Amino acid sequence: MSLVETWERPVVGAPMAGGVSSPLLAAAVSDAGGLGMLAAGYRTPEQVAADLVHVRDLTDRPFGVNLFVPRPLDRAALEPRVDDFAGRIAGEAAALGTEVGLPSWHDTDHWEAKVHLVETLAPPVVSCTFGLPGASVVQRWKGAGCEVHLTATSVAEAVAAQAAGTDVLVLQGREAGGHRGTHDPSVEPEPVDHLGLLEAALPRLGVPAVVAGGVTTPGDVRRALAAGAAGVQVGTAILLAHESGASRTYRVALRSQHHTERVLTRAFTGRVAGAVANGWTREYADAPAAFPVVDQLTKPLRRAAAEQGDLERLHVWAGSGWRAAQERPAGEIVRELAG
Ligand SMILES: Cc1cc2nc3c(=O)[nH]c(=O)nc-3n(C[C@H](O)[C@H](O)[C@H](O)COP(=O)(O)O)c2cc1C
């Protein structure tokens, strides 16, 4: 029986890379009876190891860690467009007093080292987004005692994730904040919401499914469970929680009365992500589908935007329910969601 079938509250605190999912946030969600998650994406293996030790110090409850699955890029096809994009954003970088980041066409997220780290430190749960680890990696993690959660954004991806041996499926709908976990980043993610995806996937499900995307109220949780989900994964609902590592500018942007629209955009990183619309999403909607290279180019600009309080150049990841995000302790939010 998987953890999500035995947990006290059927709420996963979404892994949120980029500094949001602090060990404090993960521990607070787990202590409230949900499943707290660390985000390993963008972090070095050493930082991830330190986070795992830290969260273990903070809570005795189960928690997990999430990895980005790398995908090789077609450099020959994409490089001219990436170079063109870098040229286009050079003026934005100058305006922010920084420079466009350097692109790397190799795995800079240390996948192999992180796979090994998970096997060695064996957190109770390991989840993946952006693709599937090979079945042999899944078996290594299971052999170490980890429960494996793989993300899918379509029925075809859900079927493939089960074939790879996942214990739990994370079914992510279009309402989700942050990156869509679509396995092939060059295709447009299916425009299906989490309930539609769950309904379509149900006849093919052999493992419990956790649904993600736009879940911010107890009613959303009830509907998901009634539709057959084993639980929900919430990101936006805990973005403003006291323990969240969201920057000050991010918090201001989420509450801005001038920003009222949400878009799905590749403008910041080259991968489709749910974000609050701003000057950058309007100007660079045609950014090339080249994650993580576009992400690397824009990173210094986004860091400077966060430091300078520039809401028009910051990536303000947000799910469809972003207006309902609350500034409270994460444990209170989890308890309220679960009813
Ligand atoms: C700021 C932010 C960062 C995210 N980073 C990750 C990540 O590192 N790994 C991952 O699997 N999902 C990530 N997600 C997506 C969440 O796992 C989840 O699918 C999403 O938050 C659900 O939609 P909601 O934000 O409307 O609750 C991120 C979401 C946000 C808002």
The ligand as an ORCA input file, in Angstrom:
! r2SCAN-3c Opt
* xyz 0 1
  C       6.608     28.048     -8.249
  C       6.343     26.653     -8.737
  C       7.415     25.796     -8.947
  C       7.188     24.475     -9.361
  N       8.244     23.618     -9.482
  C       8.013     22.294     -9.722
  C       9.069     21.343     -9.640
  O      10.219     21.670     -9.361
  N       8.755     20.043     -9.893
  C       7.483     19.626    -10.175
  O       7.247     18.429    -10.362
  N       6.459     20.513    -10.240
  C       6.697     21.819    -10.012
  N       5.648     22.704    -10.022
  C       4.301     22.225    -10.381
  C       3.629     21.558     -9.178
  O       4.174     20.299     -8.932
  C       2.123     21.369     -9.390
  O       1.892     20.606    -10.558
  C       1.362     22.663     -9.494
  O       1.799     23.586     -8.529
  C      -0.112     22.386     -9.291
  O      -0.887     23.497     -9.638
  P      -1.255     24.661     -8.594
  O      -0.033     25.512     -8.548
  O      -2.407     25.330     -9.236
  O      -1.556     24.026     -7.274
  C       5.857     24.035     -9.627
  C       4.791     24.916     -9.414
  C       5.019     26.199     -8.970
  C       3.841     27.106     -8.717
*
